């Protein structure tokens, strides 16, 4: 069966790509397109051609696996397909339905015109894979839509809704039946003898580029694109698309694509792409287990987490009740929701209409009786087991019999919470990350009695809410927070030994974290961190550094009090000699001689214990695979995606290095800092994570 079918409709050849699941442009598709285009060109009865796709998709672009193979691609290449289109003497129209992404959109932009279904989305998301478009996307997008739109869209990689694509000039018409409209457009263009329009030759949008545009844009992305390769090469290519002849701009883009494709950043981001998809697969839960439909939801607790979770549902079009007993707390929560939506409208990330539609889906509720209609209830009350058990007892009576009862706990025992209900098989953890309507991670936690259908439902919910879902086992801190404990503790041990908050944060920010660990502590509140720490029991051979306690005792609670590990003026952090005095006093009290600590040691001592605990988590089955941990850290903890996540990063450097660090730390830090047995096993043979099952 051919992956590109050919038919004619009233003198127009229709070439349909059918390469499930997403019509990736593998070799067979490229060959099929060339063959179809030649046939259309040679058939005197054909006046025009239309390119379209089945599988509810035009094309998701180049085949990522094929690019990854590292082998030279077999001709015809995408560029050969495009050369055929541009050489054609008959009109060629692309009909875009579903998604047209990456190389898929690049093919469409090469056609003379484009029709687009109103629900379709287009985009050049290559940057998310650490790539730049490699088939003339930067040139043609820029020439059709102008450099401002191109810079924003291609460095961000977002999917552009059809209406916006029309507005900026990427597509020429919206039509419910994009294929029929494309056939008509092709026929009419042929009948009128309309000049064939090639995006590469369009000049209107690049004629008067605002002086300083590119310098300014480069300045604006300095923070967001720090350490990355692709965004900068994209800006260079768009600039060339404006300033240079098409051939030169294409050559520059191509060189950028090759440099990015061969970079470790692309490998790491590709790992994350596939890991996110792999994380959805739960052994023992096959396609026969159907998730329950989630048509309506309820959230208990209108604090920061609760309101964020409610917004996540509303943003996905799911009506949600927000329940809070005290009227003033409920009103505060709703006010917070309104102000978040107002902020999104002001920043331009949401249209006024969409914000209003989402807001209208969030309805207040003050008593439990109102919750009977929800398919899922997410509890987001204060992190206290007794309180949560009480809430679940009430929910058990109030919620619909089939409803799933989920808890947003970040570390408590799911089974102890489930025990307060008569339906433990419908109880599960859904750990959202703050701000819940923004953060992409959903860490689902399986209780010992959670049913396969309950798990399938919350995993599917992740997709519905646009989040990366990972399934964790039930233990203190689950995957993310359990590992984080070692990271936070080590930062303070480093302070005791001679590092400064500035050095530690700089090392981690240079590595790619948006914020270093001490700046994060100041943001979250040092008192909050201390409280969590006090709730934890440490084994007898371990200790906490006294630094956090002393920082809190000095009234340095963090940003909220204007001082913590730093002093704050507004939101800018400033070094404070008082903090160093406090830290030096701790070193003295502990009898530690302060020394200068190399940056590399800081990096490894912060990340290796995290990876070590990750190995234990995999060994215990708390995480199903190392890749799941990477998904958790990239989407929930600010780990730079272009480094692939902690487990991937450690594997690239060699797992034996983690073992070495842990062997150095265990004698002073305690037994839990000993190398994880799994790591020792793998490191002994120089193997990677894949060897763990053998
Ligand atoms: C590119 O185009 C380079 C060019 O500029 C230059 C070339 C010279 N290839 O995400 P889903 C698989 S770079 C191969 O679960 P959804 C995916 O792994 C490319 N496979 O579905 C999954 O497999 P499985 C630029 C791909 O509905 C299955 O399809 N394009 C590709 O949630 C379903 O995917 C992109 O970066 C691919 N290109 O989302 C687009 N895409 O079932 C990347 C998907 O075995 N793709 N698969 O796990 C996406 O963003 C989403 O997949 C999409 C559908 C939005 C299309």
Boltz pocket constraint, residues with backbone or C-beta under 6 A from the ligand:
constraints:
  - pocket:
      binder: B
      contacts: [[A, 21], [A, 22], [A, 24], [A, 60], [A, 61], [A, 62], [A, 63], [A, 64], [A, 65], [A, 78], [A, 99], [A, 101], [A, 102], [A, 103], [A, 104], [A, 106], [A, 125], [A, 126], [A, 129], [A, 131], [A, 132], [A, 133], [A, 134], [A, 135], [A, 137], [A, 274], [A, 277], [A, 278]]
      max_distance: 6.0
